[in-house]
Amino acid sequence: MDGKSRKNIKPGLKVAIVLKKDQRTGNLTDGVVKDILTNSQNHPHGIKVRLESGLIGRVAEIYENDD
C-alpha cells in the first residue's frame, strides 16, 4: 500500500518509516503506528507518524496484515 495517502494509515498498523536522520541514506525503521501527525490527505514524501516506540518519521512502506 501507499504511505503517501493518509487514508491508508491507521493506528495499530505495522509500517516502515524513514527517520529524519536517515533521509539521505533511506534506512527504514519498523514499528507500529501510534499517532498520525500529517493533517493533509496526501504528502509527496510520505505521511508523518509517531510509532509506539516514540520515533517519528514518514511512512515509506505499509506491511500487509496477516489477519
C-alpha positions, 0 to 999 in steps of 0.5 A: 500500500501507499504511505503517501495517502493518509487514508491508508494509515491507521493506528495499530498498523505495522509500517516502515518509516524513514527517520529524519536522520536517515533521509539521505541514506533511506534506512527504514525503521519498523514499528507500529503506528501510534499517532498520525501527525500529517493533517493533509490527505496526501504528502509527496514524501510520505505521511508523518507518524509517531510509532509506539516506540516514540520515533517519528518519521514518514511512512515509506512502506505499509506491511500487509496484515496477516489477519 
